[in-house]
Amino acid sequence: MHCSEVRTAVSARVDGEEPPPGVTGAALDAHLRDCAACRDWGERVRRLKALAARLDLG
Ligand SMILES: [Zn+2]
């Protein structure tokens, strides 16, 4: 898996959406285990989404 595919899938997962076709949760988790860059990226996405959710709630 390429990092760009992983990041698309991680973003979908954070949004509660279906992952892109052909991307399994197991493959995603395996990549995240091995790729610190995608782990950090995923963590930033989660934080941003949480912040955005709070702002939407006022
Ligand atoms: Zn990666």
N, CA, C, O and the ligand as a Tripos MOL2 file, in Angstrom:
@<TRIPOS>MOLECULE
protein
  233   231    59     0     0
PROTEIN
NO_CHARGES

@<TRIPOS>ATOM
      1 N           0.8370   -1.2090    0.0000 N.3       1 MET1
      2 CA          0.0000    0.0000    0.0000 C.3       1 MET1
      3 C           0.8660    1.2490    0.0000 C.2       1 MET1
      4 O           1.8860    1.3110    0.6860 O.2       1 MET1
      5 N           0.4550    2.2280   -0.7640 N.am      2 HIS2
      6 CA          1.1630    3.5010   -0.7650 C.3       2 HIS2
      7 C           0.6220    4.3920    0.3530 C.2       2 HIS2
      8 O          -0.5280    4.2640    0.7710 O.2       2 HIS2
      9 N           1.4740    5.2900    0.8200 N.am      3 CYS3
     10 CA          1.0650    6.1880    1.8900 C.3       3 CYS3
     11 C          -0.1770    6.9900    1.4860 C.2       3 CYS3
     12 O          -1.0360    7.2560    2.3270 O.2       3 CYS3
     13 N          -0.2810    7.3770    0.2170 N.am      4 SER4
     14 CA         -1.4250    8.1870   -0.2030 C.3       4 SER4
     15 C          -2.7230    7.3900   -0.0590 C.2       4 SER4
     16 O          -3.7480    7.9480    0.3340 O.2       4 SER4
     17 N          -2.6910    6.0890   -0.3740 N.am      5 GLU5
     18 CA         -3.8810    5.2430   -0.2070 C.3       5 GLU5
     19 C          -4.2330    5.1170    1.2670 C.2       5 GLU5
     20 O          -5.3980    5.1950    1.6560 O.2       5 GLU5
     21 N          -3.1990    4.9200    2.0790 N.am      6 VAL6
     22 CA         -3.4060    4.7670    3.5180 C.3       6 VAL6
     23 C          -4.0650    6.0160    4.0820 C.2       6 VAL6
     24 O          -4.9880    5.9300    4.8920 O.2       6 VAL6
     25 N          -3.5940    7.1590    3.6560 N.am      7 ARG7
     26 CA         -4.1290    8.4060    4.2220 C.3       7 ARG7
     27 C          -5.5690    8.6460    3.7880 C.2       7 ARG7
     28 O          -6.3750    9.1540    4.5680 O.2       7 ARG7
     29 N          -5.8960    8.2900    2.5620 N.am      8 THR8
     30 CA         -7.2900    8.3800    2.1180 C.3       8 THR8
     31 C          -8.1800    7.4940    2.9790 C.2       8 THR8
     32 O          -9.2650    7.9010    3.3930 O.2       8 THR8
     33 N          -7.7040    6.2700    3.2460 N.am      9 ALA9
     34 CA         -8.4950    5.3190    4.0260 C.3       9 ALA9
     35 C          -8.6050    5.7580    5.4850 C.2       9 ALA9
     36 O          -9.6650    5.6200    6.0970 O.2       9 ALA9
     37 N          -7.5200    6.2830    6.0390 N.am     10 VAL10
     38 CA         -7.5540    6.7460    7.4320 C.3      10 VAL10
     39 C          -8.5370    7.9020    7.5800 C.2      10 VAL10
     40 O          -9.3040    7.9600    8.5410 O.2      10 VAL10
     41 N          -8.5070    8.8100    6.6270 N.am     11 SER11
     42 CA         -9.4200    9.9480    6.6650 C.3      11 SER11
     43 C         -10.8670    9.4660    6.6100 C.2      11 SER11
     44 O         -11.7250    9.9780    7.3300 O.2      11 SER11
     45 N         -11.1390    8.4750    5.7480 N.am     12 ALA12
     46 CA        -12.4920    7.9240    5.6440 C.3      12 ALA12
     47 C         -12.9020    7.2870    6.9630 C.2      12 ALA12
     48 O         -14.0360    7.4510    7.4140 O.2      12 ALA12
     49 N         -11.9720    6.5570    7.5820 N.am     13 ARG13
     50 CA        -12.2970    5.8780    8.8390 C.3      13 ARG13
     51 C         -12.6180    6.8890    9.9340 C.2      13 ARG13
     52 O         -13.5520    6.6960   10.7130 O.2      13 ARG13
     53 N         -11.8400    7.9620    9.9880 N.am     14 VAL14
     54 CA        -12.0880    9.0040   10.9930 C.3      14 VAL14
     55 C         -13.4580    9.6400   10.7710 C.2      14 VAL14
     56 O         -14.1460   10.0130   11.7210 O.2      14 VAL14
     57 N         -13.8420    9.7570    9.4970 N.am     15 ASP15
     58 CA        -15.1460   10.3350    9.1660 C.3      15 ASP15
     59 C         -16.2850    9.3370    9.3320 C.2      15 ASP15
     60 O         -17.4510    9.7050    9.1870 O.2      15 ASP15
     61 N         -15.9650    8.0800    9.6350 N.am     16 GLY16
     62 CA        -16.9930    7.0640    9.7410 C.3      16 GLY16
     63 C         -17.5000    6.6130    8.3790 C.2      16 GLY16
     64 O         -18.6090    6.0900    8.2660 O.2      16 GLY16
     65 N         -16.6800    6.8200    7.3350 N.am     17 GLU17
     66 CA        -17.0750    6.4080    5.9890 C.3      17 GLU17
     67 C         -16.4240    5.0800    5.6310 C.2      17 GLU17
     68 O         -15.5080    4.6110    6.3070 O.2      17 GLU17
     69 N         -16.9230    4.4830    4.5450 N.am     18 GLU18
     70 CA        -16.3370    3.2430    4.0460 C.3      18 GLU18
     71 C         -14.9280    3.5190    3.5190 C.2      18 GLU18
     72 O         -14.6850    4.5670    2.9210 O.2      18 GLU18
     73 N         -14.0010    2.5850    3.7360 N.am     19 PRO19
     74 CA        -12.6650    2.7590    3.1490 C.3      19 PRO19
     75 C         -12.7320    2.6220    1.6350 C.2      19 PRO19
     76 O         -13.6790    2.0390    1.1070 O.2      19 PRO19
     77 N         -11.7400    3.1520    0.9340 N.am     20 PRO20
     78 CA        -11.7140    3.0220   -0.5270 C.3      20 PRO20
     79 C         -11.7310    1.5510   -0.9330 C.2      20 PRO20
     80 O         -11.2950    0.7000   -0.1580 O.2      20 PRO20
     81 N         -12.2230    1.2340   -2.1260 N.am     21 PRO21
     82 CA        -12.2820   -0.1570   -2.5800 C.3      21 PRO21
     83 C         -10.9080   -0.8090   -2.5410 C.2      21 PRO21
     84 O          -9.9100   -0.2030   -2.9320 O.2      21 PRO21
     85 N         -10.8660   -2.0460   -2.0680 N.am     22 GLY22
     86 CA         -9.6120   -2.7860   -2.0580 C.3      22 GLY22
     87 C          -8.7640   -2.5350   -0.8370 C.2      22 GLY22
     88 O          -7.7210   -3.1690   -0.6750 O.2      22 GLY22
     89 N          -9.1820   -1.6190    0.0360 N.am     23 VAL23
     90 CA         -8.4090   -1.3290    1.2420 C.3      23 VAL23
     91 C          -9.0720   -2.0180    2.4300 C.2      23 VAL23
     92 O         -10.2150   -1.7090    2.7680 O.2      23 VAL23
     93 N          -8.3650   -2.9440    3.0610 N.am     24 THR24
     94 CA         -8.9060   -3.6320    4.2300 C.3      24 THR24
     95 C          -8.3530   -3.0040    5.5000 C.2      24 THR24
     96 O          -7.2880   -2.3870    5.5030 O.2      24 THR24
     97 N          -9.1030   -3.1790    6.5720 N.am     25 GLY25
     98 CA         -8.6370   -2.6640    7.8560 C.3      25 GLY25
     99 C          -7.3240   -3.2850    8.2770 C.2      25 GLY25
    100 O          -6.4820   -2.6180    8.8770 O.2      25 GLY25
    101 N          -7.1400   -4.5810    7.9630 N.am     26 ALA26
    102 CA         -5.9160   -5.2640    8.3500 C.3      26 ALA26
    103 C          -4.7120   -4.6810    7.6120 C.2      26 ALA26
    104 O          -3.6560   -4.4710    8.2100 O.2      26 ALA26
    105 N          -4.8710   -4.4210    6.3160 N.am     27 ALA27
    106 CA         -3.7760   -3.8450    5.5410 C.3      27 ALA27
    107 C          -3.4480   -2.4430    6.0440 C.2      27 ALA27
    108 O          -2.2890   -2.0320    6.1060 O.2      27 ALA27
    109 N          -4.5060   -1.7290    6.4000 N.am     28 LEU28
    110 CA         -4.3350   -0.3730    6.9170 C.3      28 LEU28
    111 C          -3.5520   -0.4010    8.2340 C.2      28 LEU28
    112 O          -2.5950    0.3510    8.4150 O.2      28 LEU28
    113 N          -3.9690   -1.2710    9.1400 N.am     29 ASP29
    114 CA         -3.3020   -1.3560   10.4370 C.3      29 ASP29
    115 C          -1.8570   -1.8180   10.2890 C.2      29 ASP29
    116 O          -0.9780   -1.3600   11.0190 O.2      29 ASP29
    117 N          -1.6090   -2.7330    9.3350 N.am     30 ALA30
    118 CA         -0.2410   -3.2060    9.1150 C.3      30 ALA30
    119 C           0.6390   -2.0590    8.6280 C.2      30 ALA30
    120 O           1.7840   -1.9280    9.0610 O.2      30 ALA30
    121 N           0.1160   -1.2370    7.7380 N.am     31 HIS31
    122 CA          0.8940   -0.1060    7.2410 C.3      31 HIS31
    123 C           1.1530    0.8990    8.3660 C.2      31 HIS31
    124 O           2.2610    1.4170    8.5050 O.2      31 HIS31
    125 N           0.1420    1.1610    9.1470 N.am     32 LEU32
    126 CA          0.2880    2.1400   10.2280 C.3      32 LEU32
    127 C           1.3070    1.6680   11.2650 C.2      32 LEU32
    128 O           2.0010    2.4720   11.8870 O.2      32 LEU32
    129 N           1.3820    0.3360   11.4370 N.am     33 ARG33
    130 CA          2.3350   -0.2020   12.4010 C.3      33 ARG33
    131 C           3.7630    0.0580   11.9250 C.2      33 ARG33
    132 O           4.6640    0.2910   12.7300 O.2      33 ARG33
    133 N           3.9540    0.0140   10.6080 N.am     34 ASP34
    134 CA          5.3130    0.1140   10.0460 C.3      34 ASP34
    135 C           5.6870    1.5220    9.6250 C.2      34 ASP34
    136 O           6.8690    1.8030    9.4220 O.2      34 ASP34
    137 N           4.7300    2.4060    9.4880 N.am     35 CYS35
    138 CA          4.9970    3.7160    8.8840 C.3      35 CYS35
    139 C           4.6820    4.8230    9.8900 C.2      35 CYS35
    140 O           3.5220    5.1710   10.1100 O.2      35 CYS35
    141 N           5.7320    5.3620   10.4900 N.am     36 ALA36
    142 CA          5.5460    6.4000   11.5050 C.3      36 ALA36
    143 C           4.9410    7.6590   10.8970 C.2      36 ALA36
    144 O           4.1850    8.3650   11.5640 O.2      36 ALA36
    145 N           5.2610    7.9440    9.6540 N.am     37 ALA37
    146 CA          4.7370    9.1570    9.0160 C.3      37 ALA37
    147 C           3.2120    9.1040    8.9240 C.2      37 ALA37
    148 O           2.5370   10.0960    9.1970 O.2      37 ALA37
    149 N           2.6710    7.9440    8.5400 N.am     38 CYS38
    150 CA          1.2160    7.8150    8.4360 C.3      38 CYS38
    151 C           0.5710    7.7870    9.8190 C.2      38 CYS38
    152 O          -0.5400    8.2880    9.9950 O.2      38 CYS38
    153 N           1.2520    7.2100   10.7940 N.am     39 ARG39
    154 CA          0.7110    7.2380   12.1650 C.3      39 ARG39
    155 C           0.5690    8.6780   12.6510 C.2      39 ARG39
    156 O          -0.4740    9.0640   13.1790 O.2      39 ARG39
    157 N           1.6130    9.4560   12.4720 N.am     40 ASP40
    158 CA          1.5680   10.8600   12.8930 C.3      40 ASP40
    159 C           0.4810   11.6120   12.1390 C.2      40 ASP40
    160 O          -0.2470   12.4240   12.7100 O.2      40 ASP40
    161 N           0.3880   11.3280   10.8560 N.am     41 TRP41
    162 CA         -0.6190   11.9990   10.0390 C.3      41 TRP41
    163 C          -2.0260   11.6540   10.5310 C.2      41 TRP41
    164 O          -2.8860   12.5270   10.6420 O.2      41 TRP41
    165 N          -2.2440   10.3830   10.8200 N.am     42 GLY42
    166 CA         -3.5480    9.9480   11.3040 C.3      42 GLY42
    167 C          -3.9080   10.5980   12.6320 C.2      42 GLY42
    168 O          -5.0620   10.9520   12.8770 O.2      42 GLY42
    169 N          -2.8990   10.7470   13.4850 N.am     43 GLU43
    170 CA         -3.1300   11.3700   14.7860 C.3      43 GLU43
    171 C          -3.5380   12.8400   14.6120 C.2      43 GLU43
    172 O          -4.4310   13.3340   15.3010 O.2      43 GLU43
    173 N          -2.8730   13.5220   13.6870 N.am     44 ARG44
    174 CA         -3.2270   14.9260   13.4290 C.3      44 ARG44
    175 C          -4.6410   15.0310   12.8870 C.2      44 ARG44
    176 O          -5.3920   15.9250   13.2760 O.2      44 ARG44
    177 N          -5.0150   14.1110   11.9770 N.am     45 VAL45
    178 CA         -6.3620   14.1270   11.4060 C.3      45 VAL45
    179 C          -7.3960   13.9580   12.5090 C.2      45 VAL45
    180 O          -8.3910   14.6810   12.5540 O.2      45 VAL45
    181 N          -7.1520   12.9900   13.4080 N.am     46 ARG46
    182 CA         -8.1230   12.7590   14.4940 C.3      46 ARG46
    183 C          -8.2760   13.9910   15.3660 C.2      46 ARG46
    184 O          -9.3830   14.3580   15.7580 O.2      46 ARG46
    185 N          -7.1380   14.6300   15.6660 N.am     47 ARG47
    186 CA         -7.2080   15.8280   16.5150 C.3      47 ARG47
    187 C          -7.9710   16.9460   15.8270 C.2      47 ARG47
    188 O          -8.7900   17.6210   16.4500 O.2      47 ARG47
    189 N          -7.7010   17.1450   14.5340 N.am     48 LEU48
    190 CA         -8.3870   18.1950   13.7860 C.3      48 LEU48
    191 C          -9.8890   17.9400   13.7240 C.2      48 LEU48
    192 O         -10.6920   18.8580   13.8880 O.2      48 LEU48
    193 N         -10.2610   16.6720   13.4820 N.am     49 LYS49
    194 CA        -11.6900   16.3410   13.3930 C.3      49 LYS49
    195 C         -12.3730   16.5670   14.7470 C.2      49 LYS49
    196 O         -13.4990   17.0610   14.8070 O.2      49 LYS49
    197 N         -11.6850   16.2020   15.8230 N.am     50 ALA50
    198 CA        -12.2640   16.3840   17.1560 C.3      50 ALA50
    199 C         -12.4590   17.8690   17.4380 C.2      50 ALA50
    200 O         -13.4790   18.2840   17.9890 O.2      50 ALA50
    201 N         -11.4690   18.6550   17.0540 N.am     51 LEU51
    202 CA        -11.5580   20.1010   17.2520 C.3      51 LEU51
    203 C         -12.7090   20.6790   16.4250 C.2      51 LEU51
    204 O         -13.4890   21.4930   16.9180 O.2      51 LEU51
    205 N         -12.8060   20.2560   15.1760 N.am     52 ALA52
    206 CA        -13.8780   20.7430   14.2920 C.3      52 ALA52
    207 C         -15.2440   20.3650   14.8480 C.2      52 ALA52
    208 O         -16.1830   21.1570   14.7830 O.2      52 ALA52
    209 N         -15.3580   19.1610   15.3920 N.am     53 ALA53
    210 CA        -16.6400   18.7120   15.9510 C.3      53 ALA53
    211 C         -17.0350   19.6030   17.1260 C.2      53 ALA53
    212 O         -18.1970   19.9820   17.2750 O.2      53 ALA53
    213 N         -16.0400   19.9320   17.9620 N.am     54 ARG54
    214 CA        -16.3290   20.8050   19.1080 C.3      54 ARG54
    215 C         -16.7830   22.1820   18.6520 C.2      54 ARG54
    216 O         -17.7150   22.7590   19.2120 O.2      54 ARG54
    217 N         -16.1140   22.7030   17.6280 N.am     55 LEU55
    218 CA        -16.4610   24.0440   17.1330 C.3      55 LEU55
    219 C         -17.8740   24.0420   16.5550 C.2      55 LEU55
    220 O         -18.6310   24.9940   16.7420 O.2      55 LEU55
    221 N         -18.2250   22.9500   15.8430 N.am     56 ASP56
    222 CA        -19.5710   22.8640   15.2760 C.3      56 ASP56
    223 C         -20.6390   22.8670   16.3500 C.2      56 ASP56
    224 O         -21.7260   23.4140   16.1610 O.2      56 ASP56
    225 N         -20.3170   22.2410   17.4990 N.am     57 LEU57
    226 CA        -21.2860   22.1910   18.5860 C.3      57 LEU57
    227 C         -21.3840   23.5200   19.3170 C.2      57 LEU57
    228 O         -22.3390   23.7680   20.0540 O.2      57 LEU57
    229 N         -20.3830   24.3740   19.1050 N.am     58 GLY58
    230 CA        -20.4070   25.6940   19.7400 C.3      58 GLY58
    231 C         -19.9860   25.5710   21.1780 C.2      58 GLY58
    232 O         -19.9380   26.5710   21.8950 O.2      58 GLY58
    233 ZN          2.7550    5.4480    5.1890 Zn       59 ZN59
@<TRIPOS>BOND
     1     1     2 1
     2     2     3 1
     3     3     4 2
     4     3     5 am
     5     5     6 1
     6     6     7 1
     7     7     8 2
     8     7     9 am
     9     9    10 1
    10    10    11 1
    11    11    12 2
    12    11    13 am
    13    13    14 1
    14    14    15 1
    15    15    16 2
    16    15    17 am
    17    17    18 1
    18    18    19 1
    19    19    20 2
    20    19    21 am
    21    21    22 1
    22    22    23 1
    23    23    24 2
    24    23    25 am
    25    25    26 1
    26    26    27 1
    27    27    28 2
    28    27    29 am
    29    29    30 1
    30    30    31 1
    31    31    32 2
    32    31    33 am
    33    33    34 1
    34    34    35 1
    35    35    36 2
    36    35    37 am
    37    37    38 1
    38    38    39 1
    39    39    40 2
    40    39    41 am
    41    41    42 1
    42    42    43 1
    43    43    44 2
    44    43    45 am
    45    45    46 1
    46    46    47 1
    47    47    48 2
    48    47    49 am
    49    49    50 1
    50    50    51 1
    51    51    52 2
    52    51    53 am
    53    53    54 1
    54    54    55 1
    55    55    56 2
    56    55    57 am
    57    57    58 1
    58    58    59 1
    59    59    60 2
    60    59    61 am
    61    61    62 1
    62    62    63 1
    63    63    64 2
    64    63    65 am
    65    65    66 1
    66    66    67 1
    67    67    68 2
    68    67    69 am
    69    69    70 1
    70    70    71 1
    71    71    72 2
    72    71    73 am
    73    73    74 1
    74    74    75 1
    75    75    76 2
    76    75    77 am
    77    77    78 1
    78    78    79 1
    79    79    80 2
    80    79    81 am
    81    81    82 1
    82    82    83 1
    83    83    84 2
    84    83    85 am
    85    85    86 1
    86    86    87 1
    87    87    88 2
    88    87    89 am
    89    89    90 1
    90    90    91 1
    91    91    92 2
    92    91    93 am
    93    93    94 1
    94    94    95 1
    95    95    96 2
    96    95    97 am
    97    97    98 1
    98    98    99 1
    99    99   100 2
   100    99   101 am
   101   101   102 1
   102   102   103 1
   103   103   104 2
   104   103   105 am
   105   105   106 1
   106   106   107 1
   107   107   108 2
   108   107   109 am
   109   109   110 1
   110   110   111 1
   111   111   112 2
   112   111   113 am
   113   113   114 1
   114   114   115 1
   115   115   116 2
   116   115   117 am
   117   117   118 1
   118   118   119 1
   119   119   120 2
   120   119   121 am
   121   121   122 1
   122   122   123 1
   123   123   124 2
   124   123   125 am
   125   125   126 1
   126   126   127 1
   127   127   128 2
   128   127   129 am
   129   129   130 1
   130   130   131 1
   131   131   132 2
   132   131   133 am
   133   133   134 1
   134   134   135 1
   135   135   136 2
   136   135   137 am
   137   137   138 1
   138   138   139 1
   139   139   140 2
   140   139   141 am
   141   141   142 1
   142   142   143 1
   143   143   144 2
   144   143   145 am
   145   145   146 1
   146   146   147 1
   147   147   148 2
   148   147   149 am
   149   149   150 1
   150   150   151 1
   151   151   152 2
   152   151   153 am
   153   153   154 1
   154   154   155 1
   155   155   156 2
   156   155   157 am
   157   157   158 1
   158   158   159 1
   159   159   160 2
   160   159   161 am
   161   161   162 1
   162   162   163 1
   163   163   164 2
   164   163   165 am
   165   165   166 1
   166   166   167 1
   167   167   168 2
   168   167   169 am
   169   169   170 1
   170   170   171 1
   171   171   172 2
   172   171   173 am
   173   173   174 1
   174   174   175 1
   175   175   176 2
   176   175   177 am
   177   177   178 1
   178   178   179 1
   179   179   180 2
   180   179   181 am
   181   181   182 1
   182   182   183 1
   183   183   184 2
   184   183   185 am
   185   185   186 1
   186   186   187 1
   187   187   188 2
   188   187   189 am
   189   189   190 1
   190   190   191 1
   191   191   192 2
   192   191   193 am
   193   193   194 1
   194   194   195 1
   195   195   196 2
   196   195   197 am
   197   197   198 1
   198   198   199 1
   199   199   200 2
   200   199   201 am
   201   201   202 1
   202   202   203 1
   203   203   204 2
   204   203   205 am
   205   205   206 1
   206   206   207 1
   207   207   208 2
   208   207   209 am
   209   209   210 1
   210   210   211 1
   211   211   212 2
   212   211   213 am
   213   213   214 1
   214   214   215 1
   215   215   216 2
   216   215   217 am
   217   217   218 1
   218   218   219 1
   219   219   220 2
   220   219   221 am
   221   221   222 1
   222   222   223 1
   223   223   224 2
   224   223   225 am
   225   225   226 1
   226   226   227 1
   227   227   228 2
   228   227   229 am
   229   229   230 1
   230   230   231 1
   231   231   232 2
@<TRIPOS>SUBSTRUCTURE
     1 MET1         2 RESIDUE 1 A MET
     2 HIS2         6 RESIDUE 1 A HIS
     3 CYS3        10 RESIDUE 1 A CYS
     4 SER4        14 RESIDUE 1 A SER
     5 GLU5        18 RESIDUE 1 A GLU
     6 VAL6        22 RESIDUE 1 A VAL
     7 ARG7        26 RESIDUE 1 A ARG
     8 THR8        30 RESIDUE 1 A THR
     9 ALA9        34 RESIDUE 1 A ALA
    10 VAL10       38 RESIDUE 1 A VAL
    11 SER11       42 RESIDUE 1 A SER
    12 ALA12       46 RESIDUE 1 A ALA
    13 ARG13       50 RESIDUE 1 A ARG
    14 VAL14       54 RESIDUE 1 A VAL
    15 ASP15       58 RESIDUE 1 A ASP
    16 GLY16       62 RESIDUE 1 A GLY
    17 GLU17       66 RESIDUE 1 A GLU
    18 GLU18       70 RESIDUE 1 A GLU
    19 PRO19       74 RESIDUE 1 A PRO
    20 PRO20       78 RESIDUE 1 A PRO
    21 PRO21       82 RESIDUE 1 A PRO
    22 GLY22       86 RESIDUE 1 A GLY
    23 VAL23       90 RESIDUE 1 A VAL
    24 THR24       94 RESIDUE 1 A THR
    25 GLY25       98 RESIDUE 1 A GLY
    26 ALA26      102 RESIDUE 1 A ALA
    27 ALA27      106 RESIDUE 1 A ALA
    28 LEU28      110 RESIDUE 1 A LEU
    29 ASP29      114 RESIDUE 1 A ASP
    30 ALA30      118 RESIDUE 1 A ALA
    31 HIS31      122 RESIDUE 1 A HIS
    32 LEU32      126 RESIDUE 1 A LEU
    33 ARG33      130 RESIDUE 1 A ARG
    34 ASP34      134 RESIDUE 1 A ASP
    35 CYS35      138 RESIDUE 1 A CYS
    36 ALA36      142 RESIDUE 1 A ALA
    37 ALA37      146 RESIDUE 1 A ALA
    38 CYS38      150 RESIDUE 1 A CYS
    39 ARG39      154 RESIDUE 1 A ARG
    40 ASP40      158 RESIDUE 1 A ASP
    41 TRP41      162 RESIDUE 1 A TRP
    42 GLY42      166 RESIDUE 1 A GLY
    43 GLU43      170 RESIDUE 1 A GLU
    44 ARG44      174 RESIDUE 1 A ARG
    45 VAL45      178 RESIDUE 1 A VAL
    46 ARG46      182 RESIDUE 1 A ARG
    47 ARG47      186 RESIDUE 1 A ARG
    48 LEU48      190 RESIDUE 1 A LEU
    49 LYS49      194 RESIDUE 1 A LYS
    50 ALA50      198 RESIDUE 1 A ALA
    51 LEU51      202 RESIDUE 1 A LEU
    52 ALA52      206 RESIDUE 1 A ALA
    53 ALA53      210 RESIDUE 1 A ALA
    54 ARG54      214 RESIDUE 1 A ARG
    55 LEU55      218 RESIDUE 1 A LEU
    56 ASP56      222 RESIDUE 1 A ASP
    57 LEU57      226 RESIDUE 1 A LEU
    58 GLY58      230 RESIDUE 1 A GLY
    59 ZN59       233 GROUP 0 **** ****
